[in-house]
Amino acid sequence: MSFIEDLRVQIRGYLQREQTRINAEVGQYPAPIAGCDQQFNHLLAQRAAIKDELARLAVLENNISPAGDVIRAMAEFIRTSTGLDAETRTVLLSRLQACAENRQPS
């Protein structure tokens, strides 16, 4: 399962970098007018979404399942993640597909 662990680490790293980027943007943002600044509110929503994604990933990491179940769960996480951009999702799903195909008996 080292491939799955590597994939989880890669996803966690991506989400944490996004979290750091968003937190920096929020920290440097000029004082907004409460409820009137759509960009600031969008940043706050992104920050909350990334936090939720990291929590979902932690649950997935702590769930011990057979290899096939883990691969399916990771694929579902990647497909439904709002914290991963489309290109990253495509690359990760492709890598996961290759892993799943290599695990199937010939």
Backbone as JSON Lines, residues from 0, in Angstrom:
{"i":0,"aa":"M","n":[0.82,-1.21,0.0],"ca":[0.0,0.0,0.0],"c":[0.85,1.26,0.0]}
{"i":1,"aa":"S","n":[2.13,1.16,-0.24],"ca":[2.97,2.35,-0.22],"c":[2.55,3.35,-1.3]}
{"i":2,"aa":"F","n":[2.05,2.85,-2.44],"ca":[1.58,3.77,-3.47],"c":[0.43,4.62,-2.94]}
{"i":3,"aa":"I","n":[-0.51,3.99,-2.25],"ca":[-1.65,4.71,-1.69],"c":[-1.17,5.72,-0.66]}
{"i":4,"aa":"E","n":[-0.23,5.32,0.17],"ca":[0.32,6.25,1.16],"c":[0.99,7.43,0.48]}
{"i":5,"aa":"D","n":[1.76,7.16,-0.57],"ca":[2.4,8.24,-1.33],"c":[1.37,9.17,-1.93]}
{"i":6,"aa":"L","n":[0.28,8.6,-2.45],"ca":[-0.78,9.41,-3.03],"c":[-1.45,10.29,-1.98]}
{"i":7,"aa":"R","n":[-1.69,9.71,-0.82],"ca":[-2.29,10.49,0.29],"c":[-1.38,11.64,0.69]}
{"i":8,"aa":"V","n":[-0.09,11.36,0.78],"ca":[0.88,12.4,1.13],"c":[0.88,13.5,0.08]}
{"i":9,"aa":"Q","n":[0.82,13.11,-1.18],"ca":[0.78,14.1,-2.27],"c":[-0.49,14.95,-2.18]}
{"i":10,"aa":"I","n":[-1.63,14.32,-1.96],"ca":[-2.89,15.07,-1.85],"c":[-2.85,15.99,-0.64]}
{"i":11,"aa":"R","n":[-2.42,15.45,0.5],"ca":[-2.34,16.26,1.72],"c":[-1.42,17.46,1.5]}
{"i":12,"aa":"G","n":[-0.27,17.24,0.87],"ca":[0.66,18.33,0.59],"c":[0.04,19.39,-0.3]}
{"i":13,"aa":"Y","n":[-0.66,18.95,-1.34],"ca":[-1.33,19.89,-2.25],"c":[-2.36,20.73,-1.47]}
{"i":14,"aa":"L","n":[-3.19,20.05,-0.68],"ca":[-4.22,20.76,0.08],"c":[-3.6,21.7,1.11]}
{"i":15,"aa":"Q","n":[-2.53,21.28,1.74],"ca":[-1.87,22.13,2.73],"c":[-1.24,23.36,2.07]}
{"i":16,"aa":"R","n":[-0.67,23.18,0.87],"ca":[-0.12,24.34,0.15],"c":[-1.24,25.31,-0.22]}
{"i":17,"aa":"E","n":[-2.37,24.78,-0.64],"ca":[-3.52,25.63,-0.95],"c":[-4.0,26.37,0.31]}
{"i":18,"aa":"Q","n":[-4.03,25.65,1.42],"ca":[-4.43,26.25,2.68],"c":[-3.48,27.38,3.06]}
{"i":19,"aa":"T","n":[-2.2,27.17,2.92],"ca":[-1.2,28.19,3.22],"c":[-1.38,29.41,2.31]}
{"i":20,"aa":"R","n":[-1.59,29.14,1.01],"ca":[-1.78,30.23,0.04],"c":[-3.02,31.06,0.39]}
{"i":21,"aa":"I","n":[-4.11,30.38,0.69],"ca":[-5.36,31.08,1.01],"c":[-5.22,31.85,2.32]}
{"i":22,"aa":"N","n":[-4.61,31.24,3.33],"ca":[-4.4,31.94,4.6],"c":[-3.55,33.19,4.41]}
{"i":23,"aa":"A","n":[-2.53,33.1,3.54],"ca":[-1.7,34.27,3.27],"c":[-2.53,35.36,2.58]}
{"i":24,"aa":"E","n":[-3.36,34.98,1.62],"ca":[-4.22,35.96,0.95],"c":[-5.17,36.63,1.93]}
{"i":25,"aa":"V","n":[-5.77,35.81,2.81],"ca":[-6.7,36.37,3.81],"c":[-5.94,37.32,4.73]}
{"i":26,"aa":"G","n":[-4.73,36.93,5.15],"ca":[-3.94,37.74,6.05],"c":[-3.5,39.07,5.45]}
{"i":27,"aa":"Q","n":[-3.32,39.11,4.13],"ca":[-2.87,40.32,3.46],"c":[-4.02,41.14,2.89]}
{"i":28,"aa":"Y","n":[-5.22,40.64,3.04],"ca":[-6.37,41.3,2.44],"c":[-6.68,42.58,3.21]}
{"i":29,"aa":"P","n":[-6.97,43.68,2.49],"ca":[-7.35,44.91,3.19],"c":[-8.64,44.7,3.98]}
{"i":30,"aa":"A","n":[-8.79,45.46,5.01],"ca":[-9.98,45.32,5.87],"c":[-11.26,45.4,5.03]}
{"i":31,"aa":"P","n":[-12.03,44.31,5.01],"ca":[-13.26,44.31,4.2],"c":[-14.41,44.98,4.95]}
{"i":32,"aa":"I","n":[-15.39,45.36,4.17],"ca":[-16.65,45.82,4.75],"c":[-17.48,44.56,4.97]}
{"i":33,"aa":"A","n":[-17.83,44.28,6.2],"ca":[-18.49,43.03,6.55],"c":[-19.69,42.76,5.64]}
{"i":34,"aa":"G","n":[-19.7,41.56,5.05],"ca":[-20.82,41.13,4.23],"c":[-20.87,41.74,2.84]}
{"i":35,"aa":"C","n":[-19.97,42.67,2.52],"ca":[-20.04,43.35,1.24],"c":[-18.89,42.99,0.3]}
{"i":36,"aa":"D","n":[-17.9,42.33,0.77],"ca":[-16.73,42.05,-0.03],"c":[-16.77,40.61,-0.51]}
{"i":37,"aa":"Q","n":[-17.19,40.41,-1.75],"ca":[-17.38,39.07,-2.29],"c":[-16.07,38.3,-2.39]}
{"i":38,"aa":"Q","n":[-14.99,38.95,-2.79],"ca":[-13.71,38.26,-2.91],"c":[-13.24,37.75,-1.55]}
{"i":39,"aa":"F","n":[-13.37,38.58,-0.52],"ca":[-12.97,38.16,0.82],"c":[-13.83,36.99,1.3]}
{"i":40,"aa":"N","n":[-15.13,37.09,1.07],"ca":[-16.03,36.0,1.46],"c":[-15.69,34.71,0.7]}
{"i":41,"aa":"H","n":[-15.3,34.86,-0.57],"ca":[-14.89,33.7,-1.36],"c":[-13.63,33.06,-0.77]}
{"i":42,"aa":"L","n":[-12.67,33.88,-0.37],"ca":[-11.45,33.36,0.26],"c":[-11.78,32.61,1.56]}
{"i":43,"aa":"L","n":[-12.7,33.16,2.35],"ca":[-13.09,32.49,3.59],"c":[-13.77,31.15,3.3]}
{"i":44,"aa":"A","n":[-14.59,31.12,2.25],"ca":[-15.26,29.87,1.87],"c":[-14.23,28.85,1.38]}
{"i":45,"aa":"Q","n":[-13.24,29.3,0.61],"ca":[-12.18,28.4,0.15],"c":[-11.4,27.85,1.34]}
{"i":46,"aa":"R","n":[-11.1,28.71,2.28],"ca":[-10.34,28.29,3.46],"c":[-11.11,27.21,4.23]}
{"i":47,"aa":"A","n":[-12.4,27.41,4.4],"ca":[-13.24,26.42,5.1],"c":[-13.31,25.11,4.31]}
{"i":48,"aa":"A","n":[-13.4,25.21,2.99],"ca":[-13.47,24.01,2.15],"c":[-12.18,23.2,2.24]}
{"i":49,"aa":"I","n":[-11.05,23.87,2.23],"ca":[-9.76,23.17,2.33],"c":[-9.65,22.49,3.7]}
{"i":50,"aa":"K","n":[-10.08,23.16,4.73],"ca":[-10.05,22.56,6.07],"c":[-10.91,21.3,6.09]}
{"i":51,"aa":"D","n":[-12.09,21.36,5.47],"ca":[-12.97,20.2,5.4],"c":[-12.34,19.07,4.59]}
{"i":52,"aa":"E","n":[-11.67,19.41,3.5],"ca":[-11.01,18.4,2.67],"c":[-9.9,17.7,3.45]}
{"i":53,"aa":"L","n":[-9.13,18.45,4.2],"ca":[-8.07,17.85,5.01],"c":[-8.66,16.93,6.08]}
{"i":54,"aa":"A","n":[-9.79,17.31,6.65],"ca":[-10.45,16.46,7.64],"c":[-10.98,15.18,6.98]}
{"i":55,"aa":"R","n":[-11.55,15.3,5.78],"ca":[-12.02,14.12,5.04],"c":[-10.87,13.18,4.72]}
{"i":56,"aa":"L","n":[-9.74,13.75,4.34],"ca":[-8.57,12.94,4.02],"c":[-8.07,12.22,5.28]}
{"i":57,"aa":"A","n":[-8.09,12.9,6.41],"ca":[-7.65,12.28,7.66],"c":[-8.53,11.09,8.01]}
{"i":58,"aa":"V","n":[-9.84,11.21,7.8],"ca":[-10.75,10.1,8.06],"c":[-10.4,8.93,7.14]}
{"i":59,"aa":"L","n":[-10.15,9.24,5.87],"ca":[-9.78,8.21,4.91],"c":[-8.47,7.53,5.29]}
{"i":60,"aa":"E","n":[-7.52,8.3,5.78],"ca":[-6.22,7.76,6.19],"c":[-6.36,6.82,7.39]}
{"i":61,"aa":"N","n":[-7.3,7.11,8.26],"ca":[-7.48,6.3,9.47],"c":[-8.37,5.09,9.26]}
{"i":62,"aa":"N","n":[-8.98,5.0,8.08],"ca":[-9.87,3.88,7.78],"c":[-9.06,2.74,7.19]}
{"i":63,"aa":"I","n":[-8.97,1.65,7.91],"ca":[-8.22,0.48,7.44],"c":[-9.19,-0.38,6.65]}
{"i":64,"aa":"S","n":[-8.9,-0.57,5.37],"ca":[-9.77,-1.35,4.49],"c":[-8.92,-2.22,3.57]}
{"i":65,"aa":"P","n":[-9.55,-3.21,2.96],"ca":[-8.83,-3.98,1.94],"c":[-8.35,-3.07,0.81]}
{"i":66,"aa":"A","n":[-7.31,-3.5,0.1],"ca":[-6.69,-2.66,-0.94],"c":[-7.7,-2.11,-1.94]}
{"i":67,"aa":"G","n":[-8.6,-2.96,-2.44],"ca":[-9.58,-2.51,-3.42],"c":[-10.49,-1.43,-2.88]}
{"i":68,"aa":"D","n":[-10.89,-1.58,-1.61],"ca":[-11.75,-0.57,-0.99],"c":[-11.02,0.75,-0.84]}
{"i":69,"aa":"V","n":[-9.75,0.69,-0.48],"ca":[-8.95,1.9,-0.31],"c":[-8.81,2.62,-1.65]}
{"i":70,"aa":"I","n":[-8.56,1.85,-2.71],"ca":[-8.42,2.46,-4.03],"c":[-9.73,3.12,-4.45]}
{"i":71,"aa":"R","n":[-10.85,2.44,-4.22],"ca":[-12.16,3.04,-4.56],"c":[-12.42,4.29,-3.72]}
{"i":72,"aa":"A","n":[-12.09,4.23,-2.44],"ca":[-12.3,5.38,-1.56],"c":[-11.43,6.57,-1.98]}
{"i":73,"aa":"M","n":[-10.18,6.27,-2.35],"ca":[-9.29,7.35,-2.8],"c":[-9.8,7.96,-4.1]}
{"i":74,"aa":"A","n":[-10.27,7.11,-5.02],"ca":[-10.81,7.61,-6.29],"c":[-12.01,8.52,-6.03]}
{"i":75,"aa":"E","n":[-12.88,8.11,-5.13],"ca":[-14.05,8.92,-4.8],"c":[-13.63,10.25,-4.17]}
{"i":76,"aa":"F","n":[-12.65,10.19,-3.27],"ca":[-12.16,11.42,-2.64],"c":[-11.63,12.37,-3.71]}
{"i":77,"aa":"I","n":[-10.8,11.85,-4.61],"ca":[-10.21,12.7,-5.64],"c":[-11.29,13.29,-6.54]}
{"i":78,"aa":"R","n":[-12.24,12.44,-6.97],"ca":[-13.31,12.93,-7.87],"c":[-14.16,14.02,-7.22]}
{"i":79,"aa":"T","n":[-14.41,13.91,-5.93],"ca":[-15.33,14.84,-5.26],"c":[-14.63,15.99,-4.55]}
{"i":80,"aa":"S","n":[-13.32,15.99,-4.54],"ca":[-12.59,17.02,-3.81],"c":[-12.77,18.39,-4.46]}
{"i":81,"aa":"T","n":[-13.17,19.34,-3.66],"ca":[-13.29,20.72,-4.14],"c":[-11.97,21.46,-3.98]}
{"i":82,"aa":"G","n":[-11.03,20.86,-3.26],"ca":[-9.75,21.5,-3.03],"c":[-8.7,21.21,-4.09]}
{"i":83,"aa":"L","n":[-8.97,20.22,-4.93],"ca":[-8.03,19.86,-5.99],"c":[-8.51,20.48,-7.3]}
{"i":84,"aa":"D","n":[-7.59,21.06,-8.05],"ca":[-8.0,21.61,-9.35],"c":[-8.19,20.46,-10.35]}
{"i":85,"aa":"A","n":[-8.82,20.76,-11.48],"ca":[-9.18,19.74,-12.46],"c":[-7.96,18.99,-12.99]}
{"i":86,"aa":"E","n":[-6.88,19.7,-13.26],"ca":[-5.67,19.05,-13.78],"c":[-5.09,18.08,-12.76]}
{"i":87,"aa":"T","n":[-5.03,18.5,-11.51],"ca":[-4.5,17.65,-10.45],"c":[-5.38,16.41,-10.28]}
{"i":88,"aa":"R","n":[-6.71,16.6,-10.3],"ca":[-7.63,15.46,-10.19],"c":[-7.37,14.45,-11.31]}
{"i":89,"aa":"T","n":[-7.22,14.95,-12.54],"ca":[-6.99,14.08,-13.68],"c":[-5.7,13.28,-13.52]}
{"i":90,"aa":"V","n":[-4.63,13.94,-13.12],"ca":[-3.34,13.27,-12.93],"c":[-3.44,12.21,-11.83]}
{"i":91,"aa":"L","n":[-4.04,12.58,-10.71],"ca":[-4.14,11.65,-9.58],"c":[-5.02,10.44,-9.93]}
{"i":92,"aa":"L","n":[-6.13,10.69,-10.6],"ca":[-7.01,9.58,-10.99],"c":[-6.32,8.65,-11.98]}
{"i":93,"aa":"S","n":[-5.53,9.22,-12.87],"ca":[-4.78,8.41,-13.83],"c":[-3.76,7.52,-13.1]}
{"i":94,"aa":"R","n":[-3.06,8.08,-12.14],"ca":[-2.09,7.31,-11.36],"c":[-2.78,6.22,-10.56]}
{"i":95,"aa":"L","n":[-3.93,6.55,-9.99],"ca":[-4.68,5.57,-9.2],"c":[-5.2,4.45,-10.09]}
{"i":96,"aa":"Q","n":[-5.67,4.79,-11.27],"ca":[-6.14,3.78,-12.23],"c":[-5.01,2.82,-12.59]}
{"i":97,"aa":"A","n":[-3.83,3.37,-12.85],"ca":[-2.68,2.53,-13.18],"c":[-2.34,1.59,-12.02]}
{"i":98,"aa":"C","n":[-2.43,2.09,-10.82],"ca":[-2.16,1.26,-9.64],"c":[-3.19,0.14,-9.54]}
{"i":99,"aa":"A","n":[-4.45,0.47,-9.74],"ca":[-5.52,-0.54,-9.65],"c":[-5.33,-1.6,-10.72]}
{"i":100,"aa":"E","n":[-4.96,-1.21,-11.92],"ca":[-4.76,-2.18,-13.0],"c":[-3.58,-3.09,-12.71]}
{"i":101,"aa":"N","n":[-2.54,-2.56,-12.09],"ca":[-1.36,-3.37,-11.74],"c":[-1.67,-4.37,-10.63]}
{"i":102,"aa":"R","n":[-2.68,-4.1,-9.82],"ca":[-3.03,-4.97,-8.7],"c":[-3.92,-6.13,-9.13]}
{"i":103,"aa":"Q","n":[-4.63,-5.98,-10.25],"ca":[-5.56,-7.02,-10.69],"c":[-4.79,-8.2,-11.26]}
{"i":104,"aa":"P","n":[-5.23,-9.42,-10.91],"ca":[-4.57,-10.59,-11.46],"c":[-4.77,-10.67,-12.98]}
{"i":105,"aa":"S","n":[-3.78,-11.17,-13.68],"ca":[-3.85,-11.28,-15.14],"c":[-4.68,-12.47,-15.56]}
